[in-house]
Structures are given as C-alpha cells and as structure tokens.
Amino acid sequence: MIKSISYWSMPPGTNVEGGMRLAKKTGFAAIELAIDETGEFSLETTADGFARIKGLAERIGIKLPTVATGLGWAYPVVGPDPAICDKGKQVVRKCLEAAQALGAGVILCVPGSVTDSFSYDAACEQLVPAFQALGDEAADYGVVIGLENVWNKFMLSPVEFARLIDDIDRPCVQAYFDVGNVMLTGFPDQWIRILGSRIRAVHFKDFKCSIGTIQGFIDLLEGDVPWDRVMAAFKAIGYDGAVTAEMMPPYAHFPERLLEATSQSMDAILTLA
C-alpha cells in the first residue's frame, strides 16, 4: 500500500511545495493534492502549472497517486439545479485533467446529496447516466473517478453502493472508500468485502461512535475503527493502492505534530496488512 496524507491535513497557509516537503519529512510516501476553485492548484491551473507541480514532486521524491476536491459539495454532478450540475461536471473534468498531468490514477468525487427537496430516487436516477458519460471521458484520460461514501444521506449501504457502480458499468467509475465515514451506521470491514475490487482508493480516518457527530472524527487509533478487521478485509480483496490519511482540522498549535502522529499510527496500522 502507498502511505499518503491529505493536503487538507497541512497547516493553514501551506503551499503545494511546502505540503509535499512536509509530507516527505514526516514519513509519507505520497500526498493527495486537492483542487480548489482558485489558487495554485485549482480550476484556474494551466497545463504548465500542473507540469510545474509534477516536476516539484519528482524533485522532492513524493508520489501523487490521487487527486481530491471539496468542490463537489458546492457543485454536485447530481442535484436539482441543472446549471450547478453542469458546473459539477466541469469540476470533474478539471480533476481528470489534473490527475492525468500529475500521473495520478484516481480522482475523488462526491457526486451529490439527498435533501428534503431532492429525493433519494431522483439522485439514483441522475447518477447512472451522468457518470456513464463522465466515465467515458475519464477513460480518455486514463483516470478512474472514485465515488466517495460521505455523510450526504446517499449511497448509505455497501450493497447499494456496489449496485450503483455496477449499473454505471464503466471501468473508470469505481469507489473511493472512506473507512471512518461508515462507522456511524455500519462496519468498514463489511463494506470493504462487499465493494471488493471496485475500491480504487482509500481514506483513513478514525471515529468515536459514542460522540456520534462530526466531532467524533479523532486521531488514528483513538477511535472505534476495528483496524485489525479492516486490514484483513483489504488483504482479502487484494487492495494495494494508496491509503490516504484525511485528518482535519489541523492542530491549532504545533500542527506538524498531527502529521508526525498520523504517520506513526499509519505505520502501526499497515503492519496489520
């Protein structure tokens, strides 16, 4: 497995080069950069900008296996407003462009959310054709779109998640599995075994079920994730790709300590593989 850290775990104000160097310094083999709306690594970045970032990674000696974005929350591919959904598709295309330029194999995508005014069945009906089309585009880039399980009141079981991916039926649309996100309502080792080879990228988070809110996301090995069963499940399905710790928010004081502690905890967890 490739031991990676999310750019979102970096101290506030860290630029791309600084994030890469800090990831390398604290023992990570890779970093997951995140496309923003504006800035150094964003919807505005040109091909030359992506080439510069790839060159930096090569000189620093850090891998770039995945690309993330949080823009799917503001611009979902699936939702009630066609104009916003069109923008969401543009975001996915920019992530595909970035991933291809950086040599990354998977992009993270939050496809949309179910709300009191946008129903579950409507989300399912939109998801399949939208990602069939985007999956065809992703194949041209040679990059996989990884749909992530998040707290969006959608794709709430591993059986349903697997079925939707199978209904999309595109090799370049698969699962980006977040271990911690399922802890509130399920069991991550069951999700891993059910999703199986559909999993193409992984987020590591830990979660304290007795808290049960977003504040329940805590440092690795301090929560209730059954890491022994999780790693046994990954071994059973033959997963050996990137595992990216997504630790947010950074510590208010001595933020580098979060990266050091996360790196050490990941080393321990990965011995279980």
C-alpha positions in Angstrom: 0.0 0.0 0.0 1.1 3.6 -0.6 1.1 5.6 2.6 -0.3 9.0 1.8 -1.5 12.2 3.5 -4.2 14.6 2.5 -3.2 18.2 1.6 -6.1 19.2 3.8 -4.2 18.0 6.9 -1.4 20.5 6.3 -1.0 23.6 8.5 -3.1 26.6 7.2 -1.3 28.6 4.5 0.9 25.7 3.4 1.6 25.9 -0.4 1.9 22.9 -2.6 5.6 22.7 -2.4 5.6 23.1 1.3 2.9 20.4 1.7 5.0 18.0 -0.4 8.1 18.7 1.6 6.3 18.3 4.9 4.7 15.1 3.8 8.1 13.7 2.9 9.7 15.0 6.1 7.1 13.3 8.3 7.4 9.9 6.7 4.7 9.8 3.9 5.4 8.3 0.5 2.6 10.3 -1.1 0.4 13.3 -0.8 -3.2 13.8 -2.1 -3.4 17.3 -3.5 -6.8 19.0 -3.7 -8.3 21.1 -6.5 -9.7 24.3 -5.2 -11.8 27.0 -7.0 -8.9 29.4 -7.2 -5.2 29.4 -6.4 -2.0 27.4 -7.1 -3.8 24.0 -7.6 -7.3 24.9 -8.8 -9.8 25.2 -11.6 -7.5 28.0 -12.8 -4.3 26.0 -13.1 -3.0 25.6 -16.6 -1.2 22.6 -18.2 2.1 24.4 -17.4 1.1 24.8 -13.8 0.4 21.1 -13.5 3.7 20.3 -15.1 5.5 22.5 -12.6 3.8 20.7 -9.7 4.7 17.3 -11.2 8.3 18.4 -11.5 8.3 19.6 -7.9 7.0 16.2 -6.7 9.7 14.4 -8.7 12.5 16.5 -7.3 11.2 16.1 -3.7 10.6 12.4 -4.1 6.9 12.3 -3.3 4.2 10.4 -5.1 0.9 11.8 -6.3 -1.4 8.8 -6.7 -4.7 10.5 -6.2 -6.4 13.9 -6.5 -9.2 15.2 -4.3 -11.6 18.2 -4.4 -14.1 19.5 -2.0 -16.0 21.3 -4.7 -18.4 18.5 -5.2 -20.3 19.8 -2.2 -20.9 23.2 -3.8 -21.1 21.9 -7.4 -22.6 18.4 -7.3 -22.9 16.4 -10.5 -26.2 15.1 -9.2 -28.8 17.6 -7.9 -31.9 19.7 -8.6 -30.2 22.6 -10.5 -29.0 21.7 -14.0 -26.7 24.7 -14.1 -24.9 23.7 -10.9 -24.7 20.1 -12.1 -23.1 21.3 -15.3 -20.5 23.1 -13.2 -20.0 19.9 -11.2 -19.2 18.0 -14.4 -16.7 20.7 -15.3 -15.1 20.3 -11.9 -14.8 16.5 -12.5 -13.2 17.2 -15.9 -10.7 19.6 -14.4 -9.8 17.0 -11.8 -9.3 14.4 -14.6 -7.0 16.8 -16.4 -5.0 17.5 -13.3 -4.7 13.8 -12.5 -3.5 12.9 -15.9 -1.0 15.7 -15.9 0.4 14.6 -12.5 0.3 10.9 -13.2 -2.4 10.2 -10.6 -4.7 7.2 -11.2 -7.8 8.2 -9.2 -9.8 11.4 -8.5 -12.1 11.8 -5.6 -15.7 12.7 -6.4 -18.6 13.5 -4.0 -21.5 13.1 -6.5 -24.2 14.9 -4.7 -26.5 14.9 -1.7 -30.1 13.9 -0.9 -32.0 16.7 0.8 -35.6 17.4 1.9 -36.1 18.9 -1.6 -34.0 16.5 -3.7 -35.2 12.9 -3.3 -33.2 9.7 -3.0 -34.8 8.1 -6.0 -34.1 11.3 -8.1 -30.4 11.1 -7.1 -30.2 7.5 -8.1 -31.9 8.2 -11.5 -29.5 11.0 -12.3 -26.3 9.3 -11.0 -26.2 6.4 -13.5 -26.4 8.3 -16.8 -24.3 11.3 -15.6 -21.4 9.0 -14.6 -21.8 6.8 -17.6 -21.0 9.9 -19.7 -18.2 11.1 -17.3 -16.8 7.5 -17.2 -16.4 7.6 -20.9 -14.5 10.8 -20.7 -12.4 9.5 -17.8 -11.3 6.6 -20.0 -9.9 9.1 -22.5 -7.7 10.5 -19.6 -6.8 7.1 -18.3 -8.0 8.1 -14.8 -10.6 6.5 -12.5 -13.4 8.6 -11.0 -13.7 7.4 -7.4 -17.1 8.0 -5.9 -16.7 8.5 -2.2 -19.0 7.4 0.6 -19.6 10.6 2.7 -22.3 12.0 5.0 -24.6 13.0 2.2 -27.6 10.9 3.0 -26.9 8.9 -0.2 -25.4 5.5 -1.1 -26.0 4.5 2.5 -25.2 0.8 2.3 -22.4 -1.1 0.7 -24.8 -3.3 -1.3 -26.5 -0.2 -2.8 -23.1 1.5 -3.5 -21.8 -1.6 -5.3 -25.1 -2.0 -7.3 -24.9 1.7 -8.4 -21.3 1.3 -9.6 -22.3 -1.9 -11.4 -25.3 -0.1 -13.0 -23.0 2.7 -14.2 -20.9 -0.1 -15.7 -17.9 2.0 -16.7 -14.4 0.7 -15.8 -13.3 4.3 -15.0 -16.1 4.8 -12.4 -15.4 3.0 -9.2 -15.3 3.5 -5.4 -13.2 5.8 -3.2 -13.7 4.2 0.2 -13.5 6.2 3.4 -13.0 3.9 6.4 -14.2 6.3 9.0 -17.2 7.7 7.2 -19.1 4.4 7.6 -18.6 4.0 11.3 -21.8 5.8 12.3 -24.1 3.4 10.6 -22.1 0.4 9.5 -18.9 -1.7 9.7 -16.0 -0.8 7.4 -14.7 -4.4 7.0 -18.1 -5.4 5.7 -18.1 -2.5 3.2 -14.6 -3.5 2.0 -15.5 -7.1 1.4 -18.8 -6.2 -0.4 -17.2 -3.5 -2.6 -14.2 -5.7 -3.3 -12.3 -4.8 -6.4 -14.5 -1.7 -7.0 -12.3 0.0 -4.4 -9.6 2.0 -6.1 -8.5 4.5 -3.4 -8.9 4.7 0.3 -9.2 7.3 3.0 -8.1 6.5 6.6 -10.0 8.3 9.4 -10.9 7.1 12.9 -14.3 7.8 14.6 -15.6 7.6 18.1 -19.1 6.3 17.9 -20.1 7.4 21.4 -19.7 11.0 20.2 -21.7 10.4 17.0 -21.2 13.8 15.4 -18.6 15.3 13.2 -16.6 15.9 16.4 -16.3 12.1 16.6 -13.6 12.1 13.9 -10.4 11.9 16.0 -6.8 10.8 15.7 -6.0 7.4 14.2 -6.0 4.6 16.8 -8.0 6.7 19.3 -11.5 5.8 17.9 -13.6 2.7 17.3 -12.4 1.6 13.8 -11.6 -2.1 14.0 -8.3 -1.8 12.3 -7.4 -5.5 12.5 -10.6 -6.4 10.7 -10.2 -3.5 8.2 -6.7 -4.6 7.2 -7.7 -8.2 7.0 -10.5 -7.2 4.6 -8.2 -5.2 2.4 -5.8 -8.1 2.3 -8.7 -10.4 1.3 -9.7 -8.3 -1.7 -6.0 -7.7 -2.7 -6.1 -4.0 -2.3 -2.6 -2.4 -2.5 -3.2 1.1 -3.7 -3.0 4.5 -1.9 -4.3 4.8 1.7 -4.6 8.5 2.5 -5.0 9.8 6.0 -7.5 12.6 5.9 -7.0 14.4 9.2 -9.0 17.6 9.7 -8.8 20.2 11.0 -5.0 20.6 11.6 -3.9 21.2 15.2 -4.2 24.8 16.3 -0.8 24.6 18.0 2.3 22.7 16.6 0.3 21.4 13.6 3.3 19.4 12.4 2.6 17.1 15.3 -0.6 15.9 13.7 1.4 14.7 10.7 4.0 13.0 12.8 1.5 11.2 15.0 -0.6 10.2 11.9 2.5 8.9 10.2 3.4 6.8 13.2 -0.1 5.5 13.6 -0.3 4.6 9.9 2.9 2.6 10.2 1.4 0.6 13.0 -1.9 0.0 11.1 -0.1 -1.0 7.9 1.8 -3.8 9.8 -1.6 -5.5 10.0 -1.8 -5.8 6.2 
